[in-house]
Amino acid sequence: MAAPQLRLTTADHVEAIGMRVLRIAEDMASGSRHYGRSERLIEEAEQASIDLRAAVRGRR
């Protein structure tokens, strides 16, 4: 018997993206200020913003 398909709602996507942003914020608050690491965190935050916009507009 096949497992039921999980259908995520927009709210599920927004919540998951919010959790990503919280992890990014925690990483930014930690002591390391290494340039490469900061750039990676900025890129992750920008991608989370793009993903959030797409989820709210129903493209995800």
C-alpha positions in Angstrom: 0.0 0.0 0.0 1.4 3.4 -1.0 1.9 6.0 1.7 -0.4 9.0 1.6 1.1 12.0 -0.1 2.0 14.9 2.1 0.7 18.2 0.8 2.4 21.2 2.3 0.5 24.4 2.7 1.8 27.9 2.1 1.9 28.3 5.9 4.1 25.2 6.1 6.5 26.7 3.6 6.5 30.1 5.4 7.2 28.4 8.8 10.0 26.3 7.4 11.6 29.4 5.8 11.2 31.2 9.1 13.1 28.5 10.9 15.9 28.8 8.3 16.0 32.6 9.0 16.2 31.9 12.8 19.1 29.6 12.3 20.8 32.2 10.1 20.2 34.9 12.7 21.7 32.6 15.4 24.8 32.0 13.3 25.2 35.7 12.7 24.9 36.4 16.4 27.7 34.0 17.2 31.2 35.3 17.7 32.8 34.5 14.3 33.0 37.5 12.0 35.0 35.7 9.2 34.3 37.5 5.9 33.6 34.3 3.9 31.2 33.0 6.6 29.4 36.4 6.8 29.0 36.4 3.0 27.6 32.8 3.1 25.1 33.8 5.8 24.0 36.9 3.8 23.5 34.8 0.7 21.4 32.3 2.7 19.3 35.1 4.1 18.8 36.5 0.6 17.8 33.1 -0.7 15.3 32.6 2.2 13.7 36.0 1.3 13.4 34.9 -2.4 11.9 31.5 -1.3 9.5 33.3 1.1 8.3 35.6 -1.7 7.7 32.6 -4.0 5.9 30.6 -1.3 3.5 33.5 -0.5 2.8 34.0 -4.2 2.1 30.3 -4.6 5.0 29.4 -6.8 6.4 26.8 -4.5 
